[in-house]
């Protein structure tokens, strides 16, 4: 187990870990939680429960006490993957070996009884654009014959995002106001967005960082990744269209970004990693600073993704959520997580523990797994039909979007990411 | 003195405050300093000295002790302009009234003996683009007949920047590497930037913040501004040209941003504020959420700006710095600081105490005050001639750029911002 893998046959004595849970003993993601009046502190998800880490620190390592009793995980993650791996293996032992059951079981709390928070104090949030089918779909709406710009297959395109408005799953989406100008209008006006959208992404949490001026070599980049969450890059398309030239998206994004609260580790994902998809014939090979043999073999993230929608009317009628998309991350991503990290630091920019990096919207190359309403409704030209008879081109007040992700593979126990949920409420 | 103004006739008992200092008793900017082995703590600049604030806390207000002994100013600035004003007036009293001289003088430290730091833990750094002559000059290089995009005169254009790589004046500029593609090259390559540039900007420090989802009305925006610094938005033009479509500048900027360490307050700038420049005939009036009568009267910042260059050869020959530009901020800015703050929060984005906002490059409408080499050398086509016989289109290793700013007005004591200095060193 020295590489952080937990045996696929291992079972936990915790109830609720046998079935279709997102959080079997092979997952063990960390997060930050609080009870109704308690302080924020680290916990690990197991079945329907969360294990209160400060409460079992005596069973872990006294040297970890300070970092594992903080209200954010930055200090812990700064220790790098070695410490994370030690903790992971020790937790697997505590949660499987019956000898520890009495002591540990007393520190389990039902997950439905706690509130989850953003797991880190995010120094910087960066959003990438590595979903090539998304980039193609969006590009086609502007340039039908030439959807991808000339730099796309050389540069992992990214831009700085807003850290202050990143919130944990469950935060309401207050419809943003801003300047918008209809194509046929003479003048822009300020008011609530009429083209509010979601974007399905993965979030990458930075573990150990790098010093300013010291790029992270591609061969070491994966060691700087603490783990992954779901990320919803809520977007106001009308604000975006009017504001984004020449410096990129700004207020169309910075009103809210939601993340699922659990950091799923690279070790938990190990059974679900695969070769990077081969590049289509004629595509350039990555420049040397982005090319690594090990990453080529295991850089693909075989993570299943799903987005559902519930409207107020559906909720009132007790209907099931409407599935907007189903797809997989690995074939959606033109650049791997390691390539993203190496590129981000390639100019000497210092990444810091707890930084958050979005992949960009992850869409499939067919219509089943489009990661935004902008794509699904073809820029609003083809509204989707809901079972209530309602139509949607973009989000209406009361609409709730749920992102889910999980991994399945022959011979491996299924693991999941939990949910990233947000419900739209009317403008302030 | 209830508005925070300090009488223009007031003099300090501190030596070195009588002449051409940037820091007479009418200025009193806060910063964070440390001595060789001491901790970081707040100080106020006066003449050639810094007053150690924790050391005189007994003469200030016991209720301020916690916030004024921190290694960053975030908590102090979060109190808003009322508290800043009280501190400012009390400091003016201590530094002018001979009764306090003995107690206070013992806590003065020569500024040449301390190291200055970034004054806040910057949660988010945002860069705007309100320098209309800069935007015009840069736009002309791409679109000679139509340099400004259609949104420019409606939207204060801005984009998210990188907070982790903001450093205080004096930090070396490690030449960044990155992807660059010459216009006549078939393929991009990765290597040290060949078109390294500076950008002359003002930095705006956020004082009190706003809650997520609660825009700051334009009439209240100036109350959220704690003060101003100089800001150098170092830029790698070759990286920028290749990477910036479609999501804006990224690695071409995030390798370093330098700020001068003193936060010059709105109260100190009061004698140097004037009417916003009238918009040229035909330009639209600001939308209502950006329009405020008080801001129209006093939103203009009559701040003089200067940039100088010293090369290795000039330094070896003992030559004076070469003046690259001289201009004024007020006529350079198409949008005021209050308009910047109101726009930034207009979608509900939460600004936080200690956030940093750049104005964008401030150039005059003539050739005397161009704020970047990109403009001065016409994109590299017209190198400047230096007294050594050297030429410069962009920065070479060893080049040192110094930004300076000061305010002068009839009947007012001159105040200054100090310097924002950076010297280029070769790629790592």
Boltz contact constraints between the chains, C-beta under 6 A:
constraints:
  - contact:
      token1: [A, 123]
      token2: [B, 164]
      max_distance: 6.0
  - contact:
      token1: [A, 124]
      token2: [B, 162]
      max_distance: 6.0
  - contact:
      token1: [A, 124]
      token2: [B, 163]
      max_distance: 6.0
  - contact:
      token1: [A, 124]
      token2: [B, 164]
      max_distance: 6.0
  - contact:
      token1: [A, 149]
      token2: [B, 245]
      max_distance: 6.0
  - contact:
      token1: [A, 151]
      token2: [B, 242]
      max_distance: 6.0
  - contact:
      token1: [A, 154]
      token2: [B, 188]
      max_distance: 6.0
  - contact:
      token1: [A, 155]
      token2: [B, 179]
      max_distance: 6.0
  - contact:
      token1: [A, 155]
      token2: [B, 243]
      max_distance: 6.0
  - contact:
      token1: [A, 157]
      token2: [B, 247]
      max_distance: 6.0
  - contact:
      token1: [A, 158]
      token2: [B, 250]
      max_distance: 6.0
  - contact:
      token1: [A, 159]
      token2: [B, 247]
      max_distance: 6.0
  - contact:
      token1: [A, 159]
      token2: [B, 248]
      max_distance: 6.0
  - contact:
      token1: [A, 159]
      token2: [B, 250]
      max_distance: 6.0
  - contact:
      token1: [A, 160]
      token2: [B, 160]
      max_distance: 6.0
  - contact:
      token1: [A, 160]
      token2: [B, 161]
      max_distance: 6.0
  - contact:
      token1: [A, 160]
      token2: [B, 162]
      max_distance: 6.0
  - contact:
      token1: [A, 161]
      token2: [B, 160]
      max_distance: 6.0
  - contact:
      token1: [A, 162]
      token2: [B, 124]
      max_distance: 6.0
  - contact:
      token1: [A, 162]
      token2: [B, 160]
      max_distance: 6.0
  - contact:
      token1: [A, 163]
      token2: [B, 124]
      max_distance: 6.0
  - contact:
      token1: [A, 164]
      token2: [B, 123]
      max_distance: 6.0
  - contact:
      token1: [A, 164]
      token2: [B, 124]
      max_distance: 6.0
  - contact:
      token1: [A, 164]
      token2: [B, 350]
      max_distance: 6.0
  - contact:
      token1: [A, 164]
      token2: [B, 352]
      max_distance: 6.0
  - contact:
      token1: [A, 165]
      token2: [B, 212]
      max_distance: 6.0
  - contact:
      token1: [A, 165]
      token2: [B, 349]
      max_distance: 6.0
  - contact:
      token1: [A, 165]
      token2: [B, 350]
      max_distance: 6.0
  - contact:
      token1: [A, 174]
      token2: [B, 213]
      max_distance: 6.0
  - contact:
      token1: [A, 174]
      token2: [B, 348]
      max_distance: 6.0
  - contact:
      token1: [A, 176]
      token2: [B, 347]
      max_distance: 6.0
  - contact:
      token1: [A, 176]
      token2: [B, 348]
      max_distance: 6.0
  - contact:
      token1: [A, 178]
      token2: [B, 347]
      max_distance: 6.0
  - contact:
      token1: [A, 179]
      token2: [B, 155]
      max_distance: 6.0
  - contact:
      token1: [A, 188]
      token2: [B, 154]
      max_distance: 6.0
  - contact:
      token1: [A, 190]
      token2: [B, 287]
      max_distance: 6.0
  - contact:
      token1: [A, 190]
      token2: [B, 289]
      max_distance: 6.0
  - contact:
      token1: [A, 212]
      token2: [B, 165]
      max_distance: 6.0
  - contact:
      token1: [A, 213]
      token2: [B, 174]
      max_distance: 6.0
  - contact:
      token1: [A, 213]
      token2: [B, 428]
      max_distance: 6.0
  - contact:
      token1: [A, 242]
      token2: [B, 151]
      max_distance: 6.0
  - contact:
      token1: [A, 243]
      token2: [B, 155]
      max_distance: 6.0
  - contact:
      token1: [A, 245]
      token2: [B, 149]
      max_distance: 6.0
  - contact:
      token1: [A, 247]
      token2: [B, 157]
      max_distance: 6.0
  - contact:
      token1: [A, 247]
      token2: [B, 159]
      max_distance: 6.0
  - contact:
      token1: [A, 247]
      token2: [B, 248]
      max_distance: 6.0
  - contact:
      token1: [A, 248]
      token2: [B, 159]
      max_distance: 6.0
  - contact:
      token1: [A, 248]
      token2: [B, 247]
      max_distance: 6.0
  - contact:
      token1: [A, 248]
      token2: [B, 248]
      max_distance: 6.0
  - contact:
      token1: [A, 250]
      token2: [B, 158]
      max_distance: 6.0
  - contact:
      token1: [A, 250]
      token2: [B, 159]
      max_distance: 6.0
  - contact:
      token1: [A, 251]
      token2: [B, 347]
      max_distance: 6.0
  - contact:
      token1: [A, 254]
      token2: [B, 349]
      max_distance: 6.0
  - contact:
      token1: [A, 255]
      token2: [B, 347]
      max_distance: 6.0
  - contact:
      token1: [A, 255]
      token2: [B, 348]
      max_distance: 6.0
  - contact:
      token1: [A, 255]
      token2: [B, 349]
      max_distance: 6.0
  - contact:
      token1: [A, 287]
      token2: [B, 190]
      max_distance: 6.0
  - contact:
      token1: [A, 289]
      token2: [B, 190]
      max_distance: 6.0
  - contact:
      token1: [A, 347]
      token2: [B, 176]
      max_distance: 6.0
  - contact:
      token1: [A, 347]
      token2: [B, 178]
      max_distance: 6.0
  - contact:
      token1: [A, 347]
      token2: [B, 251]
      max_distance: 6.0
  - contact:
      token1: [A, 347]
      token2: [B, 255]
      max_distance: 6.0
  - contact:
      token1: [A, 348]
      token2: [B, 174]
      max_distance: 6.0
  - contact:
      token1: [A, 348]
      token2: [B, 176]
      max_distance: 6.0
  - contact:
      token1: [A, 348]
      token2: [B, 255]
      max_distance: 6.0
  - contact:
      token1: [A, 349]
      token2: [B, 165]
      max_distance: 6.0
  - contact:
      token1: [A, 349]
      token2: [B, 254]
      max_distance: 6.0
  - contact:
      token1: [A, 349]
      token2: [B, 255]
      max_distance: 6.0
  - contact:
      token1: [A, 350]
      token2: [B, 164]
      max_distance: 6.0
  - contact:
      token1: [A, 350]
      token2: [B, 165]
      max_distance: 6.0
  - contact:
      token1: [A, 352]
      token2: [B, 164]
      max_distance: 6.0
  - contact:
      token1: [A, 428]
      token2: [B, 213]
      max_distance: 6.0
